């Protein structure tokens, strides 16, 4: 569960440390106090996109830290796969920093992490149900995922999708072979020409670099020869000069003679002898080194480089790319020359994969039909409890050609008024009805959901009175075996909570600050009374709030 949330410089929240517990927790406060900012902060640690607009005015960066405890084995296993250090107590600390220039950094248990890693972990840590998710009910694609989750069909769906993607890949390969005979002949001639041209050139990797080096030596052979002669003269001498070898030999002898009388010259004598040996080695190298200007060799090098350049223009800029192109041509030619055999092989494979995919799709469809009745019955029971007893709720399942989700198109149909036929949600349900339908579905799915923390962001939108009280009771029921956080504006829901956090803002030195305060019984009484009657709380409202809290 989410044990602690620390927010620093996020919008109007300069600093807030929020301790959270199991059970049902409500967050209340005036509109604009910063309740939605807390949801934004949680979204950030779950890997959702962030914006520099979240950074508090005047700050250069913002940060959010979330401490999760009691992680299950699947989540711990995922941490190991991501190479995240494991804490002895099984906790996970998620940190995300947002900089004003727009970049963000992430850490998991102190180790650097990526946003994609947060996104992998996020669905295992927290599920957020907001108004935007209620409106996802208007999308039929979401309905199938709810039904599959209820029936535990995820593994069967994965098996089908693997078979379907294999079928699509085989189909793609078959389509690539569907070329008419004339086009195949033209392509075969072109490939033969390209293969012959590259093979005839006998291209070798690294050849161009070696040739260019040889060309530079030949082009500069006169300069090199002059430098060699000068070096030889300096070392061996000529008619006018004895040379370095003779001079160093003489110096060495004189130093050795003097060292017999002055021991401190022994080191100098030794170094002169070593210098003489080194110069003799250099002289030997120079005498065995020569360079000749060979016009014929230079011409052949230029011709070879020109050929490599032209091949590079056609088939790739380097010898490696030319040879890769050659290999590709050979493979394509092989496919053409043996296309009939390849087509027969792929057609047999396609039929086999098609049968497998159809069988899995039918199995998936049958299971969906079986569980649909039970799912609808349970959702209708929950809706009746949430003061929507007359609502008609059905599942429409249509058979369609194979696609990534199987052979079904599924959508929920609703009729909120007696006598009206059920229709798609987009044509019927209001915002308040959508919120309650979503809560009913999530209640039915709660036993299938392994996530310990559920957050409901103003799920009470559009409801009041007895319906609000029922929604609160349902939230409290769902919180029996997990942590439920709910942002609400309704006293009926707030009074049913196990824990109550007040989000309040104040102005200090022309700056806005938001604080999060846990409320005791008296604090809850004042806040519930404020929700009932507004800022001017009366004694009657306080008494009413106290009665609601005691009754809850």
Secondary structure as UniProt FT lines:
FT   STRAND          2..10
FT   TURN            11..12
FT   STRAND          13..19
FT   STRAND          23..28
FT   TURN            31..32
FT   HELIX           35..45
FT   TURN            46..47
FT   HELIX           52..54
FT   TURN            57..58
FT   STRAND          61..68
FT   HELIX           73..81
FT   TURN            82..83
FT   TURN            88..89
FT   STRAND          92..99
FT   TURN            100..101
FT   STRAND          104..108
FT   TURN            109..110
FT   STRAND          111..113
FT   HELIX           115..125
FT   STRAND          126..129
FT   HELIX           131..134
FT   HELIX           135..138
FT   HELIX           140..151
FT   HELIX           154..177
FT   HELIX           181..201
FT   TURN            205..206
FT   HELIX           207..219
FT   HELIX           221..236
FT   HELIX           244..259
FT   TURN            260..261
FT   HELIX           263..265
FT   HELIX           266..287
FT   HELIX           295..315
FT   HELIX           319..337
FT   HELIX           339..385
FT   TURN            386..387
FT   TURN            389..390
FT   STRAND          392..403
FT   TURN            404..405
FT   STRAND          406..415
FT   TURN            418..419
FT   STRAND          423..424
FT   HELIX           425..428
FT   HELIX           431..445
FT   TURN            446..448
FT   STRAND          453..457
FT   TURN            459..462
FT   HELIX           465..478
FT   HELIX           479..481
FT   STRAND          483..487
FT   HELIX           491..494
FT   TURN            495..496
FT   STRAND          499..508
FT   TURN            509..510
FT   STRAND          511..518
FT   HELIX           521..533
FT   HELIX           539..551
//
